[in-house]
Each structure stands twice: as C-alpha cells, then as structure tokens.
Amino acid sequence: MKLKFLFVSLVALGAFMIVALTASVSASTIINVNTTTDETNNDGFCSLREAIIASETHLASGAAPGECPAGSGNDTINVASGIYTLASPGQLNVSSSMNIVGAGAALTFIDGNGSVTADRVFDVGWTTPITVTISAVTIENGRQPGYYGGGIHNTGNLTLNNCILTGNIGDFGAGGLWNQDPGVVTLNNCLVSNNSTNSQYGRAGGLDNDPGGTMIINGGSILTNTANSFGGGIYSNGILTVSGSLIRGNTSGADGGGVYLVDYKTATLSAVTISANTAITNGGGIYDAGYLTLTSNSLIQNNTANNGGGLYLTHDFGSATLINSSILTNTANTSGGGLYKDHGGNTPTLNQMDVIGNQATVDGGGLYVYDTPKPVTVNNSTLAGNIAAGHGGGVFINTNGIAVFTDTTISSNLSHGGGLYNNGTLTMTNSTVSGNLSIDDKGGGLYNNTGLAGLYNTTIAHNVSGGAFIIFGMGNSAPGGGIENSAGTVNLRNTIVATNTLETVANALVPNDCDGTLASQGHNLIQTTTGCTLNGTTTGNVTGLDPKLGALADNGGPTLTHALLAGSPAIDAGNPAGCTDPRGAILTTDQRGFPRIVGGDTICDMGAYEYGAMAPPSMRKLYLPLILRDSQ
C-alpha cells in the first residue's frame, strides 16, 4: 500500500510540474504599443518606453484603459507603423528578455533624436544575461557624445531581424552598434547604413565588436558608414562571422575601409561581397591583423587604399586563409593593388583564388610581399591582368619577402617586370608565367633583381620585355623576355622557357627568352639562349628547339595552362629519376592535378603540363543518361 501511494504521489507531482511548466512557457504577455509619443504618463496610452518598463517590472504602466498591461517575462512588444521619436531621458534601457516587433523596417521608425537627447537609441543587457530580439524596425538618429554606440549598445544576447540601423553617431566609435563583452549579437538580413563617428580617433562607423564579444552577420548589407580612424564598416576585436553579406561604400580615415580585424581575433567571411570601400592608409576592403578565413566565392572588388587596395595583411599575431574567392579591380595609391602582405610571423595562404585586374601606383599590382619571415603561399590560383606603374605587375617581392607559388598561373600582367619582380625569395612549382609585358624594361615574365628564385616544372612562355608601343609608341629592345636575372640567383629544374620576345624600337618582336646568368639543375628547355649564360648542371637540357606549346587555355584543372602538343621535345624529357619539388619530393601531378606518370611512361615531362595525362577519378564529371518518359 505504501509503494502504491508513493507511485500515485509521484505521478501527481509530475503532472503538477508539467502543468506548471506549461503555464510558465505560455505566461508571456503581448503588449501593443498604441502611441508614437515617448512618455510615461497614466494617460490611457501605451508608449514604447512604457511597454519595455512593463515587461521588465511585470507591472502595468497605469490603471487607465489603453495603458500597457503588466508583463510576465519574455514578452512580445508590437510596435505599429509610425515614427517613434525619443525624448528625455533618451535611450531605451532593455534589461530583461523580450521581443520587440515592428511592422517593417520601412514602416516602423525608432528615432533616437540624438541631437536633442544626446543619447543612443537602445541599451541592451548591461547587468544580467538576457535574450532580446528586435525585428522589422528602423533604428535611427541616435547619438552618443564622448563615447561608443550611437544606435545600440549590447552586452546581452541580441538578435536583430530585418532591421535598419541608419544615421547614428558614436563620437568615439561604433556609430551603428557597439557589442561589448560578454555580448552576442546576431544580425539577420539587416541594413547598416550611413552611421558614423565624430572624434578624430573614432573607430567602427557601422559595427564595433569588442574583446569578449561575438558578432554574427547573416545576409543584409553594410553600406556607406564612416569611421575617422579604423574600420569604416566593421571593427572587430572579438569573434566575427559574416555570411552572404554586402559590405560596400564604407570609408575609414585610417585602416580597413570595409573591415578591420584586430590582433589575435578570429573572423570567418563566407560568400561576402566587399566592394567600393576606401581606407586612407591601408586595406581598402579588409585590414587583417587577426585570424581571417575568406571563403565560398567571396568577392573583394573595387576597393581603394594607400597600400593593399583589396586586402592588407599584417600578422604578428594571426594569419589569413583565402579560399575559392576573388580579388578584382582594386586600387592601391602606393603598393599592393590586390593584396599587400606586411611584416609578421604567420603564413597567409591563398587557395583557388583569382587576383585579377588590380592596380598599384608603385609596386605589386596584384600582390606585394613585404618583409615576412614566413612565406606567402599561393596554390591553384590565377594572378592576371594586374598593373603596377613601378615594378611587378603581378607580384612584387621585397627584400626578405618570401613567396611560394604552386599550381598557379601568372598571366597578362603589366609593369617593369611584367609578371614578377623579385628582391626576396621566390619559389614556383608546377606553375605557368605567360603573356606578361614589361614596360620599357627587362624581365617580361620574371625580373629577378637581387633575389633568389627557384623554378621547378614551370612554363614561362609568350612574355615580352621592352614593350611600350601600346602606351608610348615604341619598344626599347630591353632583353629578358622570359627571365631577367640582374644581380640575384635563378635556379631552373625541369622548366620550359620559350616563345618569349623583346620588342625593338621598330616595334618588332624578336625571340629572347632570358638575360643574365641562370643556374641549371638539369632537364630544362630554353628555346633561345642569346643573351644568357647557363651554369650548373646542364644534363638533359634542350636548347634551340620549339617546345610546341598550345595557347594558354583551359586544359582541365582550376587554372589555365599551355598544353604540350604532339611531337614536343619536352615530352618525357624531364629527369628520369623523377620531377621533384624544391625539397626533392617527387611531383606526382602536374599543374592541373593530373598524374605525372602516364600509361607505360616512366619519365615526366618538362614544364607545368603533362602530355596525355587524364584527370584523376576525383576530378572527373559523371554524366548520367537522360531518360524521357513517354507522355502517353
């Protein structure tokens, strides 16, 4: 009997707890705001300020009909269409969990009236952990004199859905929104536009993510915000994730026109477009001193800065991984039109990247590599159509700079040293340098000035030195159509240097593949050796023969290559012991990712392309048969 009584009691207790829990979950109150006036009077109206207070205190705003009902926790506050202009005491303090829902960002406006109140619009959190959602409203015209966060200050768990933050001013920073430790803020399909800072050192025109904060941005746009110092669109000193968003037309008075990332901090940007942003100093699109991952067809385009028009990377305490994205038509008023890698101890990596059509007034139209103890690594990428008025149309490597290119094509770039200009350390493996033009100077493909360059199974073809007739009316016969080695060292192994030319003052193109001394490590094909000296191991070298290259084309793989045509003397002419990378490891694939050993052959080909190779199974496309069903 006692056991039966205990069982019945437990069942009853469980039922009571379920009922109580259900009652608690369903206890939230719907509060409808029915006046646009900002007041706290017992006048028969429910203002937005009164609704927030009623939700937090669980007390009605007054006894008169039409006043806000008492909240009960995690309430929903409905804000109808209209302009809700704040009055004294200014900001709306939200210190408990609730949902604020407007009629649409184009219909419901919460105006901070900052020129009068000298205050922001919302202050969320601050003392206790809370969860707040604000949806379908415009938050505008907040002002925070002498501090941060003109529109919103958040230390809670805040979600903004389909909102607009515009026209807000944070004097010291965070014009639109300031997310402070331990705040977590998520913006879903929001527009952050025309927010600004006022102080000379004001950072983060649009969004500011402080240390200990987490900011998540899904979709939406960050447009035409202005910071007097760092981070026109976004300044992040916390954890930042941006997906599918447009960051456009923002301006920074110092670094990071679109995005500024602080030391040590992590940012993941996927499927983003960062365009037409401006930084007065560095990083028109992105300034990265932290741990940046850029991926999923992101686009960095038409940004402008003094250095690093598209991106500026400086990594004493961070790194950058750029994957399957594009850096297009950015401009540097000094160097690094597409990307500028400053000093720092970590290694930025570019995989399957397009760096195309960028410009620099001085050096490095596509990529500028400054003084870095570890290499910039570029894999399966294309650097094409970049221009530098100084040196290195595609790539400029400064003294002590290190750059490693694998399975990469550098083509159609224009400068003094059209494709690459090297004062540091350059390594190229399974790569192609093609169709570059050195303006009125030597080194159409590669100008190795004082650096160390190593070329392994690389094809250097169809480059032009001394070329200027398109711009200035005539060439100047400067040699080194393919390679110019001035005062450095160039090592070649299993490499093709052919079909390069110099342009004469009569605008004639004369075969000229190299100038200066080249250090052969064996099994190279150099078509025209006039003007250059081959030292080192000459075993297996081929000179004076046409390699029979196809045009630069899509021959499979992620980059364009020059195919070896039937009968090419480069076929099966590599080192019989195996084509190897700089460390001596056997190269099992060519630039396209196709096998180096084909059929019964046991010897690899010279250059970046393996004749007769087929795509491996992992790269092949599967075409299923189309079955049409008879409509009868």
GUPA-860858 format. One line per 8 residues: their letters; for each residue x, y, z of C-alpha. Coordinates in nm, 2 decimals. Layout:
! GUPA-860858
a> X,Y,Z | ...
***
This chain:
! GUPA-860858
mklkflfv> 0.00,0.00,0.00 | 0.28,0.24,0.08 | 0.45,0.17,-0.25 | 0.12,0.23,-0.44 | 0.07,0.55,-0.25 | 0.42,0.67,-0.33 | 0.37,0.59,-0.70 | 0.05,0.78,-0.72
slvalgaf> 0.21,1.07,-0.54 | 0.50,1.08,-0.79 | 0.26,1.07,-1.08 | 0.06,1.36,-0.93 | 0.38,1.56,-0.87 | 0.49,1.50,-1.23 | 0.16,1.62,-1.37 | 0.17,1.92,-1.15
mivaltas> 0.52,2.01,-1.27 | 0.42,1.97,-1.64 | 0.12,2.20,-1.58 | 0.33,2.45,-1.40 | 0.60,2.44,-1.68 | 0.33,2.48,-1.95 | 0.19,2.77,-1.76 | 0.54,2.93,-1.73
vsastiin> 0.61,2.88,-2.10 | 0.28,3.03,-2.20 | 0.29,3.31,-1.95 | 0.45,3.57,-2.18 | 0.24,3.87,-2.25 | 0.16,4.05,-2.58 | 0.20,4.43,-2.53 | 0.07,4.65,-2.81
vntttdet> 0.22,5.00,-2.83 | -0.05,5.24,-2.93 | 0.12,5.58,-2.93 | 0.43,5.72,-3.11 | 0.48,5.97,-2.82 | 0.77,5.89,-2.59 | 0.60,5.93,-2.24 | 0.54,5.75,-1.91
nndgfcsl> 0.21,5.91,-1.81 | -0.10,5.74,-1.68 | -0.30,5.88,-1.98 | -0.46,5.58,-2.14 | -0.18,5.52,-2.39 | 0.10,5.26,-2.41 | 0.43,5.41,-2.53 | 0.73,5.20,-2.64
reaiiase> 0.92,5.31,-2.33 | 0.63,5.22,-2.11 | 0.59,4.88,-2.28 | 0.96,4.80,-2.21 | 0.93,4.90,-1.85 | 0.60,4.70,-1.81 | 0.77,4.39,-1.95 | 1.07,4.43,-1.72
thlasgaa> 0.88,4.52,-1.39 | 0.58,4.29,-1.45 | 0.36,4.60,-1.37 | 0.11,4.78,-1.58 | 0.21,5.13,-1.69 | -0.11,5.27,-1.54 | -0.47,5.20,-1.44 | -0.64,5.38,-1.73
pgecpags> -0.78,5.18,-2.02 | -0.52,5.17,-2.30 | -0.22,5.16,-2.08 | 0.04,4.88,-2.12 | -0.05,4.56,-1.94 | 0.18,4.40,-1.69 | 0.45,4.19,-1.85 | 0.52,3.84,-1.74
gndtinva> 0.87,3.76,-1.89 | 0.99,3.71,-2.24 | 0.70,3.93,-2.36 | 0.63,4.04,-2.72 | 0.60,4.41,-2.77 | 0.43,4.50,-3.10 | 0.52,4.84,-3.24 | 0.29,4.96,-3.52
sgiytlas> 0.39,5.17,-3.82 | 0.50,5.52,-3.74 | 0.79,5.74,-3.62 | 0.87,5.69,-3.25 | 1.08,5.99,-3.16 | 1.26,5.95,-2.82 | 1.26,6.23,-2.57 | 1.43,6.27,-2.23
pgqlnvss> 1.57,6.06,-2.07 | 1.69,5.93,-2.41 | 1.80,5.57,-2.46 | 1.56,5.28,-2.41 | 1.71,5.05,-2.15 | 1.63,4.68,-2.21 | 1.74,4.48,-1.91 | 1.52,4.16,-1.94
smnivgag> 1.44,3.92,-2.21 | 1.18,4.03,-2.46 | 1.08,4.05,-2.83 | 1.02,4.39,-2.99 | 0.84,4.36,-3.33 | 0.77,4.64,-3.57 | 0.55,4.65,-3.88 | 0.85,4.65,-4.11
aaltfidg> 1.17,4.85,-4.13 | 1.01,5.08,-4.40 | 0.72,5.14,-4.17 | 0.83,5.15,-3.81 | 1.10,5.40,-3.71 | 1.25,5.44,-3.37 | 1.42,5.77,-3.38 | 1.69,5.84,-3.11
ngsvtadr> 1.66,6.22,-3.17 | 2.02,6.23,-3.06 | 2.07,6.60,-3.14 | 1.82,6.67,-2.86 | 1.86,6.38,-2.62 | 2.24,6.34,-2.67 | 2.18,5.97,-2.62 | 2.17,5.64,-2.82
vfdvgwtt> 1.85,5.45,-2.91 | 1.88,5.12,-2.72 | 2.10,4.99,-2.44 | 2.05,4.61,-2.41 | 2.17,4.39,-2.12 | 2.44,4.55,-1.91 | 2.37,4.38,-1.57 | 2.22,4.03,-1.63
pitvtisa> 2.23,3.78,-1.91 | 1.92,3.84,-2.13 | 1.80,3.73,-2.47 | 1.64,4.01,-2.68 | 1.50,4.01,-3.03 | 1.43,4.33,-3.22 | 1.26,4.27,-3.56 | 1.13,4.48,-3.85
vtiengrq> 1.22,4.83,-3.73 | 1.45,5.11,-3.83 | 1.68,5.24,-3.55 | 1.80,5.58,-3.65 | 1.95,5.92,-3.54 | 2.10,5.80,-3.21 | 2.40,6.00,-3.07 | 2.65,5.91,-2.81
pgyygggi> 2.86,6.21,-2.73 | 3.21,6.13,-2.60 | 3.15,5.75,-2.60 | 3.06,5.45,-2.82 | 2.75,5.31,-2.97 | 2.52,5.57,-3.13 | 2.24,5.33,-3.23 | 2.27,5.03,-2.99
hntgnltl> 2.49,4.92,-2.70 | 2.47,4.55,-2.63 | 2.60,4.33,-2.36 | 2.32,4.07,-2.38 | 2.22,3.81,-2.63 | 2.07,4.03,-2.90 | 1.92,3.93,-3.24 | 1.82,4.19,-3.50
nnciltgn> 1.59,4.06,-3.77 | 1.52,4.26,-4.09 | 1.62,4.58,-3.93 | 1.78,4.90,-4.04 | 2.04,5.09,-3.84 | 2.10,5.43,-4.00 | 2.21,5.78,-3.93 | 2.35,5.70,-3.58
igdfgagg> 2.67,5.86,-3.44 | 2.91,5.73,-3.18 | 3.16,6.00,-3.11 | 3.44,5.77,-3.01 | 3.32,5.48,-3.22 | 3.05,5.23,-3.31 | 2.82,5.46,-3.49 | 2.56,5.19,-3.56
lwnqdpgv> 2.61,4.92,-3.29 | 2.86,4.86,-3.01 | 2.88,4.49,-2.89 | 3.07,4.48,-2.56 | 3.18,4.18,-2.36 | 3.00,3.94,-2.30 | 2.76,4.04,-2.57 | 2.65,3.82,-2.85
vtlnnclv> 2.48,3.99,-3.14 | 2.32,3.84,-3.45 | 2.21,4.05,-3.74 | 1.98,3.86,-3.99 | 1.91,4.04,-4.32 | 1.98,4.39,-4.17 | 2.09,4.71,-4.34 | 2.35,4.91,-4.15
snnstnsq> 2.40,5.24,-4.34 | 2.52,5.59,-4.31 | 2.64,5.56,-3.95 | 2.95,5.75,-3.84 | 3.19,5.85,-3.57 | 3.28,6.21,-3.47 | 3.60,6.20,-3.28 | 3.93,6.22,-3.46
ygraggld> 4.01,5.87,-3.34 | 3.66,5.73,-3.37 | 3.66,5.37,-3.49 | 3.38,5.15,-3.64 | 3.15,5.36,-3.84 | 2.90,5.08,-3.87 | 2.96,4.80,-3.62 | 3.20,4.75,-3.33
ndpggtmi> 3.27,4.41,-3.18 | 3.47,4.45,-2.86 | 3.70,4.19,-2.69 | 3.49,3.91,-2.55 | 3.21,3.98,-2.79 | 3.07,3.76,-3.06 | 2.91,3.91,-3.37 | 2.72,3.70,-3.64
inggsilt> 2.60,3.87,-3.96 | 2.38,3.67,-4.19 | 2.29,3.84,-4.52 | 2.20,4.20,-4.53 | 2.42,4.50,-4.62 | 2.67,4.73,-4.45 | 2.67,5.04,-4.66 | 2.83,5.39,-4.66
ntansfgg> 2.93,5.41,-4.30 | 3.23,5.63,-4.20 | 3.49,5.60,-3.93 | 3.75,5.87,-3.87 | 4.01,5.60,-3.78 | 3.98,5.22,-3.81 | 3.70,5.01,-3.97 | 3.46,5.21,-4.18
giysngil> 3.21,4.93,-4.20 | 3.31,4.68,-3.92 | 3.57,4.69,-3.65 | 3.61,4.36,-3.47 | 3.82,4.28,-3.17 | 3.62,3.97,-3.09 | 3.48,3.67,-3.28 | 3.32,3.77,-3.61
tvsgslir> 3.13,3.56,-3.86 | 2.98,3.71,-4.17 | 2.79,3.51,-4.43 | 2.63,3.62,-4.76 | 2.65,3.99,-4.68 | 2.73,4.30,-4.89 | 2.99,4.54,-4.74 | 3.00,4.84,-4.97
gntsgadg> 3.10,5.20,-4.99 | 3.23,5.24,-4.64 | 3.52,5.48,-4.55 | 3.80,5.47,-4.30 | 4.02,5.76,-4.21 | 4.30,5.52,-4.14 | 4.29,5.14,-4.20 | 4.02,4.90,-4.30
ggvylvdy> 3.77,5.07,-4.52 | 3.53,4.78,-4.52 | 3.65,4.56,-4.23 | 3.92,4.60,-3.97 | 4.03,4.29,-3.77 | 4.24,4.33,-3.46 | 4.54,4.11,-3.34 | 4.47,3.76,-3.22
ktatlsav> 4.10,3.77,-3.31 | 3.91,3.53,-3.54 | 3.69,3.63,-3.84 | 3.52,3.40,-4.09 | 3.38,3.56,-4.40 | 3.19,3.34,-4.64 | 3.01,3.43,-4.96 | 3.06,3.80,-4.89
tisantai> 3.10,4.09,-5.13 | 3.33,4.37,-5.01 | 3.33,4.64,-5.27 | 3.39,5.01,-5.33 | 3.53,5.07,-4.98 | 3.80,5.32,-4.91 | 4.08,5.34,-4.65 | 4.31,5.64,-4.64
tngggiyd> 4.60,5.43,-4.53 | 4.59,5.05,-4.55 | 4.33,4.78,-4.65 | 4.06,4.93,-4.86 | 3.85,4.62,-4.84 | 3.99,4.44,-4.54 | 4.27,4.52,-4.29 | 4.36,4.19,-4.12
agyltlts> 4.58,4.17,-3.81 | 4.40,3.86,-3.67 | 4.30,3.52,-3.80 | 4.10,3.57,-4.12 | 3.93,3.30,-4.32 | 3.78,3.42,-4.65 | 3.59,3.15,-4.85 | 3.29,3.04,-5.05
nsliqnnt> 3.31,3.26,-5.36 | 3.36,3.58,-5.17 | 3.44,3.89,-5.38 | 3.68,4.17,-5.29 | 3.63,4.43,-5.56 | 3.68,4.80,-5.65 | 3.83,4.90,-5.31 | 4.09,5.17,-5.27
anngggly> 4.37,5.23,-5.01 | 4.72,5.37,-5.00 | 4.85,5.01,-4.96 | 4.65,4.70,-5.01 | 4.36,4.82,-5.22 | 4.18,4.49,-5.17 | 4.34,4.34,-4.85 | 4.62,4.44,-4.62
lthdfgsa> 4.76,4.15,-4.41 | 4.98,4.21,-4.11 | 5.03,3.91,-3.89 | 5.24,3.93,-3.59 | 4.95,3.76,-3.41 | 4.74,3.60,-3.67 | 4.71,3.46,-4.02 | 4.49,3.46,-4.33
tlinssil> 4.34,3.17,-4.53 | 4.18,3.28,-4.85 | 3.99,3.01,-5.04 | 3.79,2.99,-5.36 | 3.73,3.37,-5.38 | 3.82,3.66,-5.60 | 4.02,3.99,-5.55 | 3.93,4.20,-5.85
tntantsg> 4.00,4.56,-5.98 | 4.11,4.71,-5.65 | 4.35,5.01,-5.64 | 4.65,5.10,-5.43 | 4.77,5.45,-5.44 | 5.11,5.31,-5.34 | 5.17,4.93,-5.35 | 4.97,4.61,-5.34
gglykdhg> 4.67,4.68,-5.56 | 4.50,4.35,-5.48 | 4.68,4.23,-5.17 | 4.96,4.37,-4.95 | 5.14,4.13,-4.71 | 5.32,4.33,-4.44 | 5.57,4.20,-4.18 | 5.46,3.93,-3.94
gntptlnq> 5.54,3.58,-3.84 | 5.25,3.38,-3.97 | 5.18,3.24,-4.31 | 4.89,3.37,-4.53 | 4.76,3.11,-4.77 | 4.57,3.16,-5.10 | 4.40,2.85,-5.25 | 4.19,2.87,-5.57
mdvignqa> 4.20,3.25,-5.57 | 4.16,3.49,-5.86 | 4.36,3.81,-5.83 | 4.27,3.99,-6.14 | 4.27,4.35,-6.28 | 4.41,4.52,-5.98 | 4.64,4.83,-6.00 | 4.92,4.99,-5.79
tvdgggly> 5.07,5.33,-5.85 | 5.41,5.20,-5.73 | 5.48,4.82,-5.69 | 5.29,4.50,-5.69 | 4.97,4.54,-5.90 | 4.83,4.20,-5.78 | 5.03,4.11,-5.48 | 5.30,4.29,-5.28
vydtpkpv> 5.51,4.08,-5.03 | 5.70,4.29,-4.78 | 5.93,4.17,-4.51 | 5.80,3.84,-4.37 | 5.99,3.56,-4.20 | 5.74,3.30,-4.33 | 5.62,3.26,-4.69 | 5.31,3.38,-4.86
tvnnstla> 5.18,3.06,-5.01 | 4.97,3.06,-5.33 | 4.81,2.74,-5.46 | 4.59,2.67,-5.76 | 4.53,3.04,-5.82 | 4.54,3.29,-6.10 | 4.70,3.63,-6.10 | 4.61,3.81,-6.42
gniaaghg> 4.57,4.14,-6.58 | 4.72,4.34,-6.29 | 4.91,4.66,-6.35 | 5.19,4.84,-6.15 | 5.34,5.17,-6.26 | 5.65,5.08,-6.07 | 5.76,4.71,-6.06 | 5.59,4.37,-6.05
ggvfintn> 5.26,4.38,-6.24 | 5.15,4.05,-6.10 | 5.38,4.01,-5.80 | 5.64,4.22,-5.62 | 5.86,4.05,-5.36 | 6.06,4.29,-5.14 | 6.39,4.22,-4.97 | 6.34,3.95,-4.71
giavftdt> 6.00,3.87,-4.85 | 5.92,3.51,-4.93 | 5.66,3.38,-5.18 | 5.58,3.02,-5.28 | 5.36,2.95,-5.59 | 5.23,2.60,-5.67 | 4.99,2.50,-5.95 | 4.94,2.87,-6.02
tissnlsh> 4.92,3.09,-6.34 | 5.05,3.44,-6.36 | 4.95,3.59,-6.69 | 4.88,3.92,-6.88 | 5.02,4.15,-6.61 | 5.19,4.48,-6.69 | 5.48,4.67,-6.53 | 5.86,4.70,-6.51
ggglynng> 5.90,4.32,-6.46 | 5.56,4.22,-6.60 | 5.48,3.90,-6.42 | 5.70,3.90,-6.12 | 5.97,4.13,-5.97 | 6.18,3.96,-5.71 | 6.42,4.11,-5.45 | 6.35,3.83,-5.19
tltmtnst> 6.29,3.46,-5.22 | 6.06,3.32,-5.49 | 5.97,2.95,-5.54 | 5.75,2.83,-5.83 | 5.64,2.47,-5.88 | 5.41,2.33,-6.15 | 5.32,2.69,-6.25 | 5.28,2.90,-6.56
vsgnlsid> 5.41,3.25,-6.63 | 5.26,3.37,-6.96 | 5.17,3.67,-7.17 | 5.31,3.93,-6.93 | 5.46,4.26,-7.05 | 5.75,4.45,-6.90 | 5.70,4.82,-6.99 | 6.01,4.97,-7.13
dkggglyn> 6.22,4.74,-6.92 | 6.37,4.39,-6.88 | 6.20,4.08,-6.75 | 5.87,4.03,-6.92 | 5.79,3.71,-6.72 | 6.03,3.74,-6.43 | 6.26,4.02,-6.33 | 6.49,3.87,-6.06
ntglagly> 6.67,4.18,-5.93 | 6.86,4.08,-5.62 | 6.66,3.78,-5.51 | 6.68,3.41,-5.51 | 6.43,3.24,-5.74 | 6.37,2.86,-5.79 | 6.16,2.74,-6.08 | 6.05,2.37,-6.08
nttiahnv> 5.85,2.22,-6.36 | 5.74,2.57,-6.45 | 5.65,2.70,-6.80 | 5.75,3.06,-6.89 | 5.61,3.15,-7.23 | 5.48,3.43,-7.45 | 5.61,3.71,-7.23 | 5.75,4.04,-7.37
sggafiif> 6.02,4.27,-7.24 | 6.10,4.62,-7.36 | 5.74,4.66,-7.47 | 5.58,5.00,-7.48 | 5.43,5.06,-7.82 | 5.08,5.03,-7.70 | 5.13,5.31,-7.45 | 5.43,5.51,-7.56
gmgnsapg> 5.46,5.43,-7.93 | 5.78,5.21,-7.94 | 5.97,4.95,-7.75 | 6.33,4.98,-7.63 | 6.49,4.64,-7.70 | 6.53,4.56,-7.33 | 6.62,4.19,-7.31 | 6.49,3.92,-7.08
ggiensag> 6.16,3.85,-7.25 | 6.11,3.54,-7.03 | 6.36,3.59,-6.74 | 6.59,3.87,-6.65 | 6.85,3.79,-6.38 | 7.02,4.11,-6.27 | 7.22,4.05,-5.95 | 7.05,3.75,-5.79
tvnlrnti> 7.02,3.38,-5.85 | 6.77,3.19,-6.06 | 6.76,2.81,-6.03 | 6.58,2.61,-6.30 | 6.48,2.24,-6.29 | 6.26,2.06,-6.55 | 6.14,2.40,-6.67 | 6.04,2.54,-7.01
vatntlet> 6.15,2.90,-7.10 | 6.04,2.95,-7.46 | 5.85,3.17,-7.71 | 5.93,3.48,-7.52 | 6.03,3.80,-7.70 | 6.17,4.15,-7.67 | 6.02,4.45,-7.85 | 6.26,4.67,-8.05
vanalvpn> 6.23,5.04,-8.12 | 6.09,4.95,-8.45 | 5.81,4.76,-8.28 | 5.94,4.43,-8.39 | 5.92,4.12,-8.16 | 6.25,3.94,-8.15 | 6.29,3.60,-7.98 | 6.45,3.65,-7.64
dcdgtlas> 6.39,3.40,-7.36 | 6.65,3.51,-7.10 | 6.91,3.76,-7.00 | 7.18,3.72,-6.74 | 7.31,3.40,-6.57 | 7.08,3.11,-6.50 | 7.17,2.82,-6.27 | 7.05,2.50,-6.43
qghnliqt> 6.97,2.20,-6.22 | 6.91,1.99,-6.53 | 6.64,1.89,-6.78 | 6.53,2.24,-6.89 | 6.41,2.35,-7.23 | 6.53,2.70,-7.32 | 6.44,2.79,-7.68 | 6.66,3.10,-7.73
ttgctlng> 6.97,3.14,-7.52 | 7.11,3.45,-7.68 | 7.20,3.69,-7.40 | 7.20,3.45,-7.12 | 7.45,3.20,-6.97 | 7.36,2.86,-6.83 | 7.57,2.74,-6.54 | 7.53,2.44,-6.31
tttgnvtg> 7.40,2.10,-6.41 | 7.32,2.10,-6.78 | 7.23,1.73,-6.80 | 6.92,1.68,-7.01 | 6.89,2.05,-7.11 | 6.74,2.12,-7.45 | 6.81,2.45,-7.63 | 6.73,2.59,-7.97
ldpklgal> 6.41,2.39,-8.02 | 6.04,2.50,-8.03 | 5.86,2.33,-7.74 | 5.53,2.32,-7.94 | 5.31,2.48,-7.68 | 4.94,2.53,-7.72 | 4.78,2.86,-7.64 | 4.71,2.95,-7.28
adnggptl> 4.38,2.77,-7.23 | 4.15,2.57,-7.01 | 4.31,2.22,-7.03 | 4.14,2.10,-6.71 | 4.21,2.19,-6.35 | 4.15,2.52,-6.18 | 4.39,2.73,-6.38 | 4.49,2.80,-6.75
thallags> 4.79,2.62,-6.89 | 5.00,2.57,-7.20 | 4.94,2.22,-7.33 | 5.23,2.03,-7.49 | 5.14,1.94,-7.84 | 5.22,1.62,-8.01 | 5.59,1.60,-8.10 | 5.70,1.84,-7.84
paidagnp> 6.06,1.79,-7.74 | 5.96,1.85,-7.37 | 5.75,1.53,-7.36 | 5.92,1.26,-7.15 | 6.23,1.48,-7.12 | 6.22,1.55,-6.75 | 6.46,1.40,-6.50 | 6.44,1.01,-6.54
agctdprg> 6.47,0.99,-6.16 | 6.15,1.19,-6.13 | 6.04,1.55,-6.15 | 6.08,1.69,-5.80 | 5.98,1.99,-5.59 | 6.22,2.22,-5.41 | 6.26,1.97,-5.13 | 6.33,1.69,-5.36
ailttdqr> 6.00,1.52,-5.32 | 5.86,1.35,-5.64 | 5.58,1.55,-5.81 | 5.30,1.31,-5.87 | 5.07,1.55,-6.05 | 5.11,1.84,-6.30 | 4.97,2.19,-6.26 | 4.62,2.07,-6.34
gfprivgg> 4.63,1.79,-6.08 | 4.66,1.53,-6.35 | 4.91,1.24,-6.30 | 5.27,1.29,-6.39 | 5.33,0.93,-6.50 | 5.11,0.84,-6.79 | 5.05,0.48,-6.92 | 5.37,0.29,-6.96
dticdmga> 5.58,0.61,-6.94 | 5.82,0.63,-6.65 | 5.96,0.98,-6.72 | 5.77,1.30,-6.66 | 5.75,1.59,-6.90 | 5.92,1.93,-6.87 | 5.72,2.22,-6.77 | 5.38,2.26,-6.59
yeygamap> 5.18,2.03,-6.82 | 5.19,1.65,-6.86 | 5.11,1.54,-7.21 | 4.85,1.27,-7.24 | 4.75,1.28,-6.87 | 4.39,1.22,-6.78 | 4.20,1.38,-6.49 | 4.21,1.15,-6.18
psmrklyl> 3.87,0.99,-6.09 | 3.82,1.25,-5.81 | 3.82,1.53,-6.08 | 3.61,1.36,-6.34 | 3.25,1.46,-6.41 | 2.98,1.20,-6.41 | 2.72,1.24,-6.68 | 2.40,1.03,-6.62
plilrdsq> 2.19,0.93,-6.92 | 1.88,1.14,-6.98 | 1.56,0.93,-6.98 | 1.25,1.07,-7.14 | 0.92,0.93,-7.03 | 0.65,0.89,-7.29 | 0.37,1.12,-7.21 | 0.12,0.86,-7.33
***
